[in-house]
Amino acid sequence: MENLSFLALLICPLMMAGLFFMILKGNQSKDGGQQNKTEELHQNMNKLMKQNEQLLEEIDRLKRSR
């Protein structure tokens, strides 16, 4: 019976270490998709900044035409 208690104490940290490594491995495999999302966000941000500049110019033109 004493051996079973010792075994339970040994299994718990081993299971935690195993889960930790599985989580890290899962996060590393998703990095490629994350890179694509980052590039897509940069492209969208650049488009939005250009649109913002155009809208600001149009607002200035409308203010001057009054």
Backbone bond lengths (Angstrom), bond angles and torsions (degrees), N, CA, C in turn:
res aa  C-N    CA-C-N  psi(-1)  N-CA   C-N-CA  omega(-1)  CA-C   N-CA-C  phi
1 M - - - 1.448 - - 1.519 110.87 -
2 E 1.303 116.28 -36.35 1.461 120.30 179.31 1.529 110.67 -64.32
3 N 1.323 116.68 -34.02 1.463 120.88 179.17 1.525 111.21 -66.20
4 L 1.327 117.00 -34.71 1.460 120.01 179.60 1.524 111.20 -66.91
5 S 1.312 117.37 -37.98 1.464 120.50 177.46 1.520 110.41 -64.31
6 F 1.319 115.85 -42.61 1.455 120.54 178.76 1.525 110.20 -64.38
7 L 1.333 116.40 -39.87 1.459 121.20 179.58 1.534 110.85 -63.80
8 A 1.317 117.20 -40.84 1.466 120.72 178.57 1.523 110.77 -63.95
9 L 1.320 117.07 -40.00 1.464 120.40 178.31 1.521 111.84 -66.61
10 L 1.314 117.26 -29.98 1.458 121.49 179.87 1.528 111.18 -79.92
11 I 1.317 117.29 -36.96 1.465 121.39 -176.25 1.527 111.65 -69.17
12 C 1.305 117.96 -38.29 1.464 121.50 -176.25 1.531 112.49 -56.80
13 P 1.337 120.41 -53.14 1.468 119.16 179.12 1.523 112.89 -66.14
14 L 1.333 116.63 -32.47 1.462 119.03 178.52 1.525 110.86 -66.26
15 M 1.324 116.87 -40.46 1.463 120.09 177.68 1.525 110.79 -65.84
16 M 1.319 116.62 -39.98 1.464 119.89 178.88 1.524 110.65 -64.05
17 A 1.330 117.07 -41.71 1.465 120.45 178.46 1.524 110.21 -63.99
18 G 1.328 117.13 -41.79 1.461 120.89 178.35 1.516 111.98 -61.59
19 L 1.316 117.10 -44.43 1.464 120.73 178.07 1.522 111.33 -63.78
20 F 1.318 116.13 -39.38 1.461 120.87 178.94 1.527 110.85 -59.90
21 F 1.332 116.74 -46.61 1.458 119.96 -179.45 1.524 111.58 -68.77
22 M 1.333 118.18 -34.72 1.463 119.99 177.92 1.524 110.47 -66.81
23 I 1.313 117.10 -38.65 1.463 120.52 178.23 1.521 110.23 -65.31
24 L 1.328 116.99 -44.20 1.463 120.11 178.88 1.517 111.22 -62.71
25 K 1.309 117.37 -41.60 1.462 120.99 179.59 1.524 110.12 -63.79
26 G 1.315 117.38 -40.31 1.460 121.26 178.21 1.513 111.85 -64.11
27 N 1.330 117.66 -39.15 1.460 121.26 179.08 1.515 111.57 -68.95
28 Q 1.322 118.12 -34.51 1.462 120.97 -179.57 1.516 111.08 -69.68
29 S 1.332 117.90 -34.98 1.459 120.05 -179.49 1.524 111.57 -71.52
30 K 1.320 118.23 -19.50 1.461 121.82 -179.64 1.519 112.49 -89.03
31 D 1.318 118.69 -4.81 1.462 120.99 -176.24 1.525 112.43 -63.96
32 G 1.330 118.29 -34.10 1.457 120.93 179.09 1.514 111.25 -62.11
33 G 1.305 117.07 -44.17 1.458 121.28 177.31 1.510 111.46 -65.39
34 Q 1.299 116.35 -35.57 1.464 121.20 178.95 1.526 110.09 -65.62
35 Q 1.331 117.01 -37.96 1.463 121.10 179.66 1.527 109.86 -63.22
36 N 1.342 116.73 -42.87 1.466 120.55 178.87 1.523 110.99 -63.78
37 K 1.323 117.06 -40.40 1.458 120.15 179.05 1.519 110.85 -65.10
38 T 1.322 116.62 -37.66 1.460 120.59 179.69 1.521 110.28 -64.65
39 E 1.326 117.09 -43.94 1.465 120.59 178.62 1.523 110.55 -63.33
40 E 1.321 116.60 -41.32 1.465 120.59 179.40 1.527 110.64 -64.02
41 L 1.321 116.71 -40.44 1.465 120.15 177.83 1.524 111.61 -64.30
42 H 1.341 117.12 -38.97 1.467 120.24 177.72 1.526 110.63 -63.63
43 Q 1.322 117.21 -42.29 1.459 120.65 179.04 1.527 110.74 -63.57
44 N 1.331 116.11 -44.92 1.467 119.67 178.93 1.519 111.17 -63.05
45 M 1.319 116.30 -39.38 1.469 120.40 179.67 1.523 110.62 -64.06
46 N 1.329 117.28 -41.69 1.463 120.49 178.13 1.529 110.94 -62.76
47 K 1.333 117.04 -41.76 1.465 120.42 177.98 1.525 110.96 -62.06
48 L 1.324 115.71 -43.75 1.463 119.61 -179.83 1.526 111.80 -65.28
49 M 1.315 117.15 -36.92 1.467 119.98 178.37 1.524 110.57 -66.01
50 K 1.337 117.60 -39.16 1.464 120.89 177.10 1.526 110.54 -64.64
51 Q 1.335 115.94 -42.93 1.463 119.73 177.79 1.521 110.75 -61.67
52 N 1.309 116.38 -40.51 1.459 121.03 179.33 1.525 110.60 -62.09
53 E 1.316 117.00 -44.01 1.468 120.59 178.16 1.521 110.74 -61.43
54 Q 1.329 116.70 -43.12 1.457 120.56 179.55 1.526 111.07 -63.23
55 L 1.316 116.48 -42.40 1.465 119.82 179.55 1.520 111.52 -66.00
56 L 1.326 117.23 -39.27 1.463 120.09 177.58 1.527 110.99 -64.01
57 E 1.321 117.24 -40.22 1.465 120.84 177.33 1.526 110.30 -64.22
58 E 1.319 116.72 -41.51 1.460 120.31 179.43 1.533 110.88 -65.56
59 I 1.318 117.18 -39.20 1.470 120.78 176.99 1.522 110.03 -62.42
60 D 1.327 117.43 -43.13 1.465 120.93 178.14 1.526 111.05 -61.47
61 R 1.331 117.30 -43.05 1.460 120.89 178.79 1.524 110.98 -62.23
62 L 1.337 116.46 -41.98 1.465 119.88 179.72 1.525 111.46 -65.88
63 K 1.322 117.10 -37.59 1.467 120.46 178.14 1.524 110.65 -65.58
64 R 1.317 117.76 -38.90 1.469 122.07 -178.96 1.522 111.52 -70.30
65 S 1.330 116.33 -31.18 1.465 119.64 -176.67 1.527 112.54 -75.70
66 R 1.290 119.84 -9.94 1.474 122.63 179.42 1.458 110.51 -70.14
